[in-house]
Amino acid sequence: MANVFEENLREASCVGDIEAVESLLKHNVDINSKNAVNGWTALHWACKRGNEDVVKILMNNGADPKVETFKGETAAHLCSNSSILALLGISDDSAISSSSSNSEDNKLSIIPNYLRNPPVNPQVDIGNRTRSRHSVISNMPTTMLPAVQADDLVLKVRIANSSDPDYIEVELPRWKLTYSTLLNVCCEELQIQPSLVERIRKLPNTRLRKDSDVKRLTEFQCLEIVIKTREKVCNGFQSISTCKDQTILY
């Protein structure tokens, strides 16, 4: 559950749900926890989206402005608001790297649903609330935000044409149902290199190709990972150990 609360804190910081931020911090959620995909913290999101009140709360509760994303960006690098930069201890925004212009939301490897479909008065699902509060965000699209789903999508996967016919179960977070996530999770669980995967097949006979295909998967769906043939692997300049029965000429 800790990971769910941490993700809720990042979402609440992004959409400006002050009540949710305050409530989660009272439950000792790790304020500097990083997203497993891009390394962003709650402070990165609040600064990126210009939520000054949220930034104040996070800073007062121990948020570290020096924490970097997996691309080496601090919260200040993602911020264009001079008032927030001052809260971060940056008096001259010209001292901030131009990397902020290269960190648009659409360049994230996985874009959370709360960025794809931001609501007018967003609230994060953190259980019962004692009162409602309007968001500090304005001028956002009117698409309503679905409730955050804390559970995972459980899938059954095996390697096609393997001597072991058994499936293993893998869990895919419902908020990042993408082909890339599916590939990486399956490869990690089956201990194979993603470069060796030719395709992912939804049994009995459907090839998965894109994110929308993954979003249509159902609970306990059976999948097969099809590995490239030895000939394809060798022609693709994989390691010598993979093709060790091939003759090597010097």
C-alpha positions in Angstrom: 0.0 0.0 0.0 2.9 2.4 0.5 3.5 2.6 -3.2 -0.1 3.4 -3.8 -0.1 6.2 -1.2 3.1 7.6 -2.7 1.6 7.7 -6.2 -1.5 9.3 -4.7 0.7 12.0 -3.2 2.4 12.7 -6.6 -1.0 12.8 -8.3 -2.5 15.2 -5.7 0.6 17.4 -6.0 0.2 17.5 -9.7 -3.5 18.3 -9.8 -3.4 20.7 -6.8 -5.6 18.7 -4.4 -4.4 20.4 -1.2 -6.6 18.4 1.1 -5.3 15.1 -0.2 -1.7 16.3 0.1 -2.2 17.3 3.7 -4.0 14.1 4.6 -1.4 11.8 3.0 1.4 13.6 4.7 -0.3 13.0 8.1 0.0 9.3 7.3 3.8 9.5 7.0 3.9 9.0 3.2 7.5 9.3 1.9 7.4 12.8 0.6 10.5 12.3 -1.5 9.5 9.0 -3.0 10.2 8.7 -6.8 8.1 7.4 -9.5 9.6 4.1 -10.7 9.4 5.1 -14.3 10.7 8.7 -14.5 12.0 9.4 -11.0 9.7 12.4 -10.4 8.7 13.3 -6.8 5.6 15.1 -5.6 7.7 18.3 -5.6 8.7 17.9 -9.2 5.0 17.6 -10.2 3.9 20.6 -8.0 6.7 22.8 -9.5 6.0 21.6 -13.1 2.3 22.4 -12.8 2.7 25.7 -11.0 0.9 24.7 -7.7 2.5 27.2 -5.4 0.4 26.4 -2.3 1.3 22.7 -2.7 4.9 23.5 -3.1 4.8 25.5 0.2 3.2 22.5 2.0 5.7 20.0 0.6 8.7 22.2 1.4 7.4 22.7 5.0 7.1 19.0 5.4 10.6 18.1 4.3 10.5 17.9 0.5 14.1 18.0 -0.8 14.5 20.3 -3.8 17.8 18.7 -4.6 16.3 15.3 -5.5 16.8 14.6 -9.2 14.7 12.7 -11.7 16.2 9.8 -13.7 17.2 12.5 -16.3 19.1 14.5 -13.7 16.4 17.2 -13.3 15.7 19.0 -10.0 12.3 20.5 -9.3 13.6 23.9 -10.2 14.6 22.7 -13.7 10.9 21.9 -14.3 9.6 25.2 -13.0 8.8 28.4 -14.8 7.1 30.2 -11.9 9.3 32.9 -10.3 7.4 32.7 -7.0 7.9 29.0 -6.7 11.6 29.3 -7.7 12.0 31.7 -4.8 10.5 29.1 -2.5 13.1 26.7 -3.8 15.8 29.2 -3.0 16.4 30.3 -6.6 16.3 34.1 -7.0 17.4 34.2 -10.7 15.5 31.9 -13.0 18.2 32.5 -15.6 20.4 30.2 -13.5 18.0 27.3 -14.2 19.0 25.1 -17.0 17.1 25.3 -20.2 16.2 21.6 -19.7 12.8 22.7 -18.5 11.8 23.4 -22.1 12.8 19.8 -23.0 10.7 18.2 -20.2 7.2 18.5 -21.6 4.6 16.1 -20.3 4.4 14.3 -23.7 8.1 13.4 -23.5 7.5 11.2 -20.4 7.9 7.5 -21.2 4.6 6.9 -19.4 2.0 9.7 -19.0 -0.3 9.2 -16.0 -4.1 9.3 -16.6 -4.4 12.4 -14.4 -2.3 14.3 -17.0 -4.0 12.8 -20.1 -7.4 13.7 -18.6 -7.0 16.6 -16.1 -10.3 17.6 -14.4 -11.5 21.1 -13.5 -11.8 20.5 -9.7 -9.6 17.4 -9.3 -9.6 15.3 -6.1 -7.6 12.3 -5.5 -9.3 9.2 -4.1 -7.8 8.8 -0.6 -10.9 7.4 1.1 -13.5 9.3 3.1 -13.1 13.1 3.2 -14.4 15.4 5.9 -14.9 18.3 3.5 -14.4 19.2 -0.1 -11.9 21.8 -1.4 -11.6 23.4 -4.8 -8.4 22.9 -6.7 -5.8 25.7 -6.9 -5.4 24.8 -10.6 -7.3 26.9 -13.2 -7.8 26.9 -16.9 -7.6 23.2 -17.2 -9.7 20.9 -19.6 -13.1 19.8 -18.4 -12.6 16.1 -18.7 -13.5 14.3 -15.4 -11.0 12.2 -13.6 -11.8 8.6 -13.1 -11.2 7.3 -9.5 -7.6 6.2 -9.0 -7.4 2.4 -9.1 -5.1 1.0 -6.4 -5.1 -2.5 -7.6 -3.0 -4.2 -10.3 -4.0 -6.1 -13.4 -3.0 -9.7 -12.9 -1.9 -11.5 -16.1 -0.6 -15.1 -16.8 2.4 -15.3 -19.0 4.8 -18.0 -20.3 7.5 -18.3 -23.0 6.1 -19.8 -26.2 7.3 -23.2 -27.3 9.2 -23.6 -24.0 9.9 -27.0 -22.3 8.1 -25.5 -19.3 4.4 -25.2 -20.2 3.4 -23.5 -16.9 2.3 -19.9 -16.7 3.5 -17.4 -14.1 1.4 -14.5 -12.8 2.6 -10.9 -13.2 1.1 -7.7 -11.9 0.7 -4.6 -14.1 -0.2 -1.3 -12.4 -3.5 -0.2 -13.9 -2.4 3.4 -14.2 0.4 2.5 -16.6 -1.1 -0.1 -18.9 1.3 0.4 -21.8 3.0 -2.0 -24.2 6.4 -0.9 -22.9 5.5 -1.6 -19.3 4.0 -5.0 -20.2 7.2 -5.9 -22.1 9.5 -4.8 -19.3 7.5 -6.5 -16.5 7.2 -9.8 -18.4 10.9 -9.8 -19.3 11.9 -9.1 -15.7 9.7 -11.9 -14.3 10.8 -14.4 -17.0 14.5 -13.2 -16.8 14.9 -12.6 -20.5 16.2 -9.6 -22.4 13.6 -7.4 -24.1 15.8 -7.4 -27.3 15.1 -11.1 -27.6 11.4 -10.7 -27.8 9.8 -11.0 -31.2 6.2 -10.5 -30.1 3.7 -10.8 -27.3 0.8 -13.0 -28.1 -2.6 -12.9 -26.4 -3.8 -16.4 -26.5 -5.0 -18.1 -28.6 -3.9 -16.0 -31.7 -3.8 -12.3 -31.2 -0.6 -10.2 -31.4 -0.3 -7.2 -29.0 1.2 -4.2 -30.8 0.3 -1.0 -29.0 -0.8 0.6 -25.7 -4.5 0.4 -26.6 -4.2 -3.4 -27.1 -2.7 -3.7 -23.6 -5.5 -1.6 -22.1 -8.1 -4.1 -23.3 -6.5 -7.0 -21.5 -8.7 -8.6 -18.8 -7.9 -10.1 -15.4 -5.9 -13.4 -15.7 -5.5 -13.1 -19.4 -3.1 -15.7 -20.8 -0.1 -14.3 -22.8 2.9 -15.9 -24.5 6.3 -14.3 -25.1 7.6 -15.3 -28.5 11.4 -15.4 -28.6 13.3 -14.7 -31.7 14.7 -17.7 -33.5 18.4 -18.4 -33.1 18.9 -17.4 -36.7 17.3 -14.0 -36.2 19.2 -13.4 -32.9 22.5 -14.2 -34.6 21.8 -12.0 -37.6 20.9 -9.3 -35.2 24.4 -9.3 -33.7 23.5 -10.6 -30.3 26.2 -11.9 -28.0 28.4 -14.8 -29.1 27.2 -16.9 -26.1 23.7 -16.8 -27.6 25.0 -18.2 -30.9 27.8 -20.3 -29.5 27.2 -23.2 -31.9 27.9 -21.0 -34.8 31.3 -21.1 -36.5 33.5 -18.0 -35.9 36.0 -17.1 -38.5 38.9 -14.8 -37.7 
